[in-house]
Each structure stands twice: as structure tokens, then as C-alpha cells.
Amino acid sequence: MGGLVAKMRLASVAQLTSTEAATVEDSPELIARLEQAMARLRQEFPDSSSGANEAQPGVIALSRSGAEETRALRRHISTYVELMTQRSLFAGDVNATVRRVNEAACSAIDVDRVSVWFLQDKPKRIICADLFERSVGRHSSGVILFEADFVPYFTALQTERTIAAHDAHRDPRTSCFSTSYLAPLSISSMLDVPIWANGRMVGVVCHEHVGPGRTWNSDEEAFAYLMSSFVALALEQRARK
């Protein structure tokens, strides 16, 4: 519902600072204030994508009450503001950036696995720079996926702004992962965003939902796009040194 612009507008309409969003308890008065602000935003940002995020066969859309939706938006806003204050993002410390982005994204959009992969050629492949698994609090790296084995996915990385695979096993862009990657890890849905830096597609931020299928909404897609932008910023800053 309006993506990042609507989130920042929500903070303004509700008179909610980033500090308050991150620290204040959800009192009835605060929830009422935010729900009133949400109602106003629905008038300012009408949903132009009804049907785009409808549940697909075999996919369970996460049901959210107004209060849950409000808390999700607060997480997005506070996470975005917090990441903007991280010095490593602007100093070009790519390793620190991807670890921080992965941890933040897991919490902000409530997924178990977020990873950053970088593209290499000859042969064309993506290499995992960092994977964070929230359930066990573990970072890992080093997995390699070759274009020759996953052609539809690599094609989508070059041509699409986001890959919102609600049913990753059936989506034509990600079904190539079903047997070898998704099924063994119980991954049902993927939300991937290519990383573009200095005019080139150089990698991808991958959000993986474990458990019943999940339908991604437009706010989650916008947030995932911001995460790829943070990584791109660190890469571009490093290149300037």
C-alpha cells in the first residue's frame, strides 16, 4: 500500500518517531492512533494492485489484523531508519553490510532465512556471501549456484525488479530449485531482489520463507528492494576507494 513513501507518510500522519516505533509498547491508545493513520493512508494510497497479491493454489496468505499490519509497518520503518545510521553501509564495508542486512531483514519481514549472493562469470554463477538463519542465529557462506543448472532464475535476475515467488515450487522462475534446494530445506516461498551497482546486475538478496506457503505483499516487496539498495550502496562506496 504505497511502499516506502506510504511508510514514511504513516510516520508523519501518526506523529510517530523512529525511536518511538522501536521502543514504545503497543498501548491501546498508540494502536488506535496508528489505525486511524492507516485509514487515512488507505484513502491517500488506494490499492491499485488488487489481484496481484491474491493467494495462489497451494499458498496460504498470512492473515493479519489491523494491529498486526501496523506492527509490521512499524518494523519496516524502524529497521530502515536503523540501517541508515549504520556507518559500515556508507564506509564500503561490504561484509559487515550484508551480515547486518540479512539479520535485519529476517526480523523485519518475519522470515527464517535471508542471504546475499554475488554474481561471477566464466562460468556464470552466484556465490553466497552470507546466509543468516534466524532460528539458529547462524551465519554461513560459500554455496555456489551455476546458471547452467538454473537458467530461468538467472534470466529473471537480469530482467525483473523483484522475484516474488509465492509458491516457489511452481513459479516458473524458481521451480528449477524445487528438488535440489527448496524441498530439502522446507522452503515454500521466495522473495528475491537483484542487486544493481554501477549500472550492472551484480548479485541478489534472497528472502526465503520456511513452512506453509506465503503470499508476499507490496510493502514486503518494497522493503526487500531497499535491502538490495543498501548492499549496492556499500559496493559502490568500496569501488570509490
N, C-alpha and C positions, 0 to 999 in steps of 0.2 A: 504493500500500500504506500507507494511513493518512494520506497527505498530510503537512501541516506538523507535526502532532502526532507522527507517526512519525519524521520527520526529527530533531526535537528529542530524541525518545526515543533515536534512534540515537546522537546525540552523547553522551547520558548513558551509555547502555549500553557504548559503545565507549571511554568516557572520552577523547573527542576534543574538544579545544577549537577555537574558530573560528580561532585563529592557526595551530594545527597543521594544520587542514583546508586552509588556504590556502597553507601554506609547506612542509610536510614532504613529502619524496619518498615514493613508493609502494614502500616496502620490503616484502619477503615477510612480515616479522613484522607490519607495520601492516595489510597486506591480510588476513592471517589473522585479526587481531583484529576488523577490520570485518566480515568474512564471518561470524564467529561471532556478532557483534552482529546482523547481518542475519537469521541463522537464528532468533535469539531474537525479533526483531520479527515474523517471519512467523507465529510462534505467538501473539504478542500482538495482531497486526492481521491476522487471516485475510482473504483476498481475497474480498470479498463481491460483486465486480463481474465475475467471470469471465464472459466472453462479451461484456461491454460494450465491451471494447477489442480484440476479435478482429479480425484483418485482414479488410478488405472486398475484394471483387473489384477487381483492378487496383491494390491498395495493398500496398506492401511494408513489413511491420513491421520496425523496426530491431532486429536481433538483438544482444543484449547478453549478455556473460558476467557471472558474478558480480562480477568485478573491475571491469568497465565500469559495471555498475549501481551499485557502491559509489562509483566516482569521480563518477558523475552526481549521486548524493545529496550527496556532499561539495561539489560545485559549488553545488548549491541552497542548502545550509546556509551556506556561506561567503559567497555572494552576498547572501543575506538579511541576514546579520549585518552585512556591509559597508554595505549600503544603509541599515540602521538607524542607522548612525553618521554619515550624510551630513547636515550641518546644513541644507542647502538644502531637504531634504524637509520639515523642520519650520518653516522660515522662510517658507514660502509662495512660494518662487522656482519657479514652475511650469515655466518654460523650462529651467532647469537640471535640474529633476527629470525631465522627460520625456526629455531627452538622456541622462541617466545611466541611467535605467531601460531605455531602448532598448539601450544598449551592454551593460549587464549581462545583460539577458535573452537577447541574441544568443549570448553565451558560455555562459550557464548551461544553456540547453536546446538549444544547438547548432543554431541556425537562421541563415540569412543576412540576413533582413530582419525588423525589429521597428519598429512605428510606433505613434504615439499620435494619435488623431483626436478633435476636439471637435465636438459637435452644435450646430447653429444652426437657427433656424426662419425661416419666411417667405422663401423656401421651405425646407422641412426638408432639411438636408444635413449631411454631416460633412466637416470640413476638416482636412487633415493638418497637425498642429502640428510634428511631427518624424518623419522616417523615417531609421533608421540601417541602412546596408548594410555588413555586416561584411566582405565580400570585398574591398571597395574602401575601407573606412574612411571612408565619406562620409555626411554628414547633409544632408537636404533637406526641403522643406516646400511647402505650398501647393496640393496636389492636392485637388480637390473632387468628392465623390460625392453625387448627389441621390437622395432617397428615391424619387422618381417613376421612376427608372431601375432601382432595386434594392429593390423592395418586400419580397420575402421576407427579405432580410438585415436591413432596418431593423425589421421585425416581430420577428425573433429577438432583436435587441438589446434590445427592450423587455420580452421575456418569458423569456429564458433566462440562467442564471448564467454559462455558458460556451458557446461555439460551437466544438466540437471537430470540424472537418470533415476527416476522414482523407482522403477523396477530394473535394477542393473542387470539382472539375468536375461531380460527380454529386450531391453533397449538396444537398438542396432549398433549404437556407438560403443557400448560397454559389454555386450553379451559375449564377446570374444574372451573376456576374463572369467566367465562363469565357472567352468570346470576347474581350471588350474589355480585360480586366485580367490574368487568370491566365495564359492561353496566351502572350501576348507576353512575359511576364516569367518563364516556365517555373516558375510556382508550382503545386505539386501539392496541398499540404495547408495548411490554415489553423487556427490556434488563437486565437480572439478572445474577449476578455472585456470586457463593458460596464463603464464607469466610472460608479459611482453616488456622488454627492456631495450632501449636504444633502437626501437623500430623492428625488433626481431622477437619471435617466439622462442623463449629460452628455457621454458620449463612449465611446471604445473603445480598448483596447490590442490590436494585431493582430500575431500572430506568423506569419510566412509561411515555409514550407519550400520551397526550390528544389531540383528534381531528382526522383528517384523518389518515389512516394507514401509517406506516413509515417503510422503509427498512433500517436496521442498516448496516453500512459499517464496514470493518475490523478495521479501525482506532478507531471507536467508541467502538467496542468490546475490543480492546486493552486498551483504556482509562478506560473503566468500570472495567476491570481486575485490573488495577493499583489502582483504588479506593478500591477494596476489599483488596488489599495488604496493603494499609495504615491502614485500620481497624485492620487487622490481626497483624500488627506490634505493634499497641497500646495495643492489648490484650496480646501479648507475653511479651511486656515490663512490663505490670502490673503484669503478673504472676511471673516475676523475682523478684519483690519487696518483 
